[in-house]
Amino acid sequence: MSWLTDYVRPKLRGLLQRDVPDNLWTNCESCGQMMLVKEMERSQKVCPHCGHHMRATAKERLAWTFDGGEYTTIELPKMPVDPLGFKDSKRYVDRLKDARNKSHLDEGLVVAHGRIQGQKAVVAVMAPEFLLGTMGAGLGEAFVAACRLAVLQKAPLVIYTASGGARMQEGAVSLMQMPRTTIGVQMLQEAGLPYVVVFTNPTTGGVSASFAMLGDIHIAEPNALIAFAGPRVIQDTVREKLPEGFQRSEYLREHGMVDIVAKRAELPELLGRILGMLTRQKAAPDVAA
């Protein structure tokens, strides 16, 4: 009896009751279907059931975009941490500290250079994992640094936008980044360099009202929200029912604000073709940042 209790029963229990790791499965935030985390990673965070494009980190986008996932990031300019000494339920400096610890980023924009389908390019990626990709002085200065790097390397600039808009903790300072980033785009235009914008979900507020809408080519991931004010705010203001899909990628393509709607897996090849057509440049050695 002790043999059955001490040996056989634990063996059977081990076969029938296996611990399942908490991070083995996840749910699609759109359709709710379950999927393996590894399957989600293989599909670049696109739901295999409904095609919903889930939120991606800045480093994931850089790895997906550059040839072989190889790129070089640049150090961003240092800016005043808390220009207004802002505090609500928590001090702004503490929010920044938490965001940096969780995201392992210094700011809500990452700038890198490398090659896309063999084409030399500078790529800036807004990081939704850093205070929802909101735009403050640091992000504005990082965008200008990306423009300067593109001019230095004589390379096109590609930016992935993902933002909740201006960063309220910096008040008017964050709004000043709208003309500041517009000057950066003007630098590219004066140098005759292509500027390609890839809208991801969501791109809103002061970002959509400034550099996000100034691209030579506008590409969007499927069903991305692209707006200044959200649909609920607009509907409450005009007091009318909005068209289905209002402010989504497909609707904006039909109305001329987006040129191409492309799935995430198609973006590297698409960007390579576009950059090749816009630059027609011969392969040249990279210039260090």
C-alpha positions in Angstrom: 0.0 0.0 0.0 2.8 2.4 0.8 4.4 1.6 -2.6 1.1 2.7 -4.4 0.9 5.7 -2.2 4.5 6.8 -2.2 5.4 6.0 -5.8 2.6 5.3 -8.2 0.2 8.0 -7.1 2.8 10.9 -7.4 3.8 9.6 -10.8 0.2 9.5 -12.1 -0.5 13.0 -10.6 2.6 14.3 -12.3 1.3 13.0 -15.7 -2.2 14.4 -15.3 -1.4 17.7 -13.5 1.3 19.6 -15.3 1.9 23.3 -14.4 1.2 25.6 -17.3 3.3 28.8 -17.3 1.4 32.0 -16.9 3.0 33.5 -20.0 2.3 30.6 -22.4 -1.0 31.9 -23.7 -2.4 35.3 -24.5 -5.7 36.7 -25.8 -6.2 38.9 -28.8 -7.4 42.3 -27.6 -9.8 42.6 -30.5 -11.5 39.2 -31.0 -10.6 37.7 -27.7 -9.3 34.4 -29.2 -6.5 32.6 -27.4 -3.1 32.1 -29.0 0.3 30.9 -28.0 2.7 33.7 -27.1 5.3 32.1 -29.4 2.8 32.0 -32.2 2.0 35.7 -31.6 5.7 36.6 -31.7 6.2 34.6 -35.0 3.3 36.6 -36.6 4.9 39.9 -35.4 2.0 40.5 -33.0 -0.7 40.1 -35.6 -3.7 38.0 -34.6 -3.9 34.9 -36.8 -7.7 34.7 -36.2 -8.9 38.3 -37.0 -5.7 40.0 -38.4 -5.7 42.6 -35.6 -2.4 44.4 -35.3 -1.4 44.5 -31.6 0.8 47.1 -30.0 4.5 46.6 -30.7 7.5 48.0 -28.8 10.1 50.3 -30.5 12.8 47.7 -30.4 10.5 45.1 -32.0 9.7 47.5 -34.9 13.4 48.2 -35.5 14.2 44.5 -35.6 11.3 43.8 -38.0 12.3 46.7 -40.3 16.0 46.6 -40.8 17.7 43.9 -42.8 18.6 40.9 -40.6 17.4 42.9 -37.6 20.7 44.7 -37.6 20.8 48.5 -36.8 22.7 51.1 -34.8 20.9 53.4 -32.4 22.1 56.9 -31.6 22.4 58.7 -28.3 19.6 61.3 -28.0 20.2 64.9 -26.8 19.7 65.5 -23.1 16.8 67.8 -22.2 15.6 69.3 -18.9 13.8 66.5 -17.0 10.9 68.5 -15.5 10.7 72.1 -17.0 7.5 73.0 -15.1 8.0 71.1 -11.8 4.7 69.4 -12.6 2.9 67.3 -10.0 -0.6 65.7 -10.1 -1.3 62.5 -8.2 2.4 61.8 -8.8 5.5 63.9 -9.5 6.4 64.0 -13.2 10.0 63.1 -12.4 8.7 60.0 -10.8 6.6 59.1 -13.8 9.6 59.5 -16.0 11.7 57.4 -13.8 9.1 54.6 -13.8 8.7 54.8 -17.6 12.5 54.5 -18.1 12.8 51.6 -15.7 9.9 49.7 -17.3 10.7 50.4 -21.0 14.5 50.6 -20.7 14.3 53.7 -22.9 15.4 57.3 -22.2 12.5 58.9 -24.2 9.5 58.0 -26.2 11.4 58.0 -29.5 14.2 55.7 -30.6 16.4 56.6 -33.6 18.5 54.2 -35.5 20.2 53.8 -38.9 20.9 50.8 -41.1 19.6 49.3 -44.3 16.0 48.4 -45.4 16.1 45.9 -48.3 19.6 47.1 -49.0 18.6 50.8 -49.0 20.4 53.1 -46.5 17.8 54.7 -44.1 17.3 56.4 -40.8 14.4 55.1 -38.8 12.7 56.7 -35.9 10.1 54.8 -33.9 7.7 56.2 -31.3 7.5 54.0 -28.2 4.0 53.5 -26.9 5.5 51.7 -23.9 7.0 55.0 -22.8 4.2 57.2 -21.4 2.0 56.2 -24.4 4.4 57.8 -26.8 3.4 61.3 -25.8 5.4 64.2 -27.2 7.4 66.4 -24.9 10.6 68.4 -25.3 12.7 65.3 -25.2 10.8 63.6 -28.0 10.8 66.8 -30.1 14.5 67.1 -29.8 15.0 63.4 -30.6 12.9 63.9 -33.8 15.1 66.8 -34.9 18.2 64.7 -34.1 16.8 62.0 -36.5 16.3 64.6 -39.2 19.9 65.9 -38.7 21.2 62.3 -38.9 19.3 61.7 -42.2 20.8 64.9 -43.6 24.3 64.0 -42.5 24.0 60.5 -44.0 22.1 61.8 -47.1 19.5 59.1 -46.3 15.7 59.0 -46.2 13.9 59.2 -42.9 11.2 56.7 -42.0 9.1 57.2 -38.8 6.7 54.9 -37.1 4.2 57.0 -35.3 2.3 55.8 -32.2 1.2 58.5 -29.7 -1.5 59.7 -27.4 -0.6 63.3 -28.4 1.2 66.1 -26.5 2.5 65.3 -23.0 0.3 67.3 -20.6 2.9 67.3 -17.8 5.0 69.7 -19.9 2.2 72.1 -20.8 3.0 74.7 -23.4 6.5 73.2 -23.8 5.0 70.1 -25.3 2.9 72.2 -27.7 6.1 74.0 -28.8 7.3 70.7 -30.2 4.7 71.0 -33.0 6.5 73.8 -34.9 9.9 72.4 -33.7 9.3 69.1 -35.4 7.9 70.8 -38.5 11.3 72.6 -38.8 12.9 69.2 -38.8 10.8 68.1 -41.7 11.7 71.3 -43.5 15.4 70.3 -43.1 14.7 67.1 -45.0 12.8 68.9 -47.7 15.6 71.4 -48.2 18.1 68.5 -48.5 15.9 66.7 -51.0 15.5 63.7 -48.8 12.4 61.5 -48.7 10.3 61.4 -45.5 8.0 58.4 -45.1 5.5 58.1 -42.3 4.1 54.8 -41.1 1.0 55.3 -39.0 0.3 52.7 -36.3 -2.5 52.5 -33.8 -3.1 55.1 -32.3 -1.6 58.3 -33.8 -3.4 61.2 -32.3 -3.3 64.7 -30.9 -0.3 67.1 -31.4 1.7 64.4 -33.2 -0.9 63.9 -35.9 -1.2 67.7 -36.1 2.5 68.2 -36.8 5.2 65.9 -38.2 3.0 62.8 -38.7 1.0 64.5 -41.4 3.9 66.0 -43.3 5.3 62.9 -45.0 6.0 62.5 -48.7 4.4 59.1 -48.4 1.8 58.1 -45.8 1.5 54.4 -45.0 -0.7 52.9 -42.3 -1.2 49.6 -40.6 -4.7 48.2 -41.0 -7.5 49.7 -38.8 -5.1 52.2 -37.1 -6.8 55.1 -35.4 -5.3 58.3 -37.0 -6.8 61.5 -35.7 -6.4 64.8 -33.8 -9.4 64.5 -31.6 -10.9 61.0 -31.1 -14.2 60.0 -32.7 -16.1 60.2 -29.4 -15.1 63.8 -28.9 -16.1 64.7 -32.4 -19.4 62.9 -32.2 -20.2 64.7 -28.9 -19.3 68.0 -30.6 -21.1 67.8 -33.9 -23.9 65.7 -32.4 -24.2 63.4 -35.4 -23.5 59.8 -35.9 -20.1 59.3 -37.6 -19.5 57.1 -40.6 -18.4 53.5 -39.8 -14.6 53.2 -39.6 -14.3 57.0 -39.2 -10.6 58.0 -38.6 -9.4 54.5 -39.3 -6.7 53.7 -41.9 -9.0 52.4 -44.6 -11.4 55.4 -44.3 -8.5 57.9 -44.5 -7.1 56.1 -47.5 -10.4 56.4 -49.3 -10.4 60.2 -48.4 -6.9 60.8 -49.6 -5.0 61.3 -46.3 -3.3 57.9 -46.4 -1.6 56.6 -49.5 -1.2 52.9 -48.6 -2.6 50.5 -46.0 -0.2 47.6 -45.6 0.0 44.7 -43.2 2.9 44.6 -40.8 4.8 41.7 -42.5 4.7 43.6 -45.8 6.2 46.8 -44.5 10.0 46.1 -44.9 9.7 45.1 -48.6 7.3 48.0 -49.3 9.5 50.5 -47.6 12.5 49.2 -49.5 10.7 49.6 -52.8 9.5 53.1 -52.0 12.9 54.3 -50.8 14.5 52.8 -53.9 12.1 54.7 -56.1 12.4 57.9 -54.3 16.2 58.0 -53.9 17.7 55.9 -56.8 20.9 56.1 -54.9 23.9 53.8 -55.3 25.0 51.9 -52.3 27.3 54.2 -50.1 29.2 53.6 -46.9 27.4 54.5 -43.7 28.3 57.7 -41.9 28.7 57.1 -38.1 26.3 59.0 -35.9 
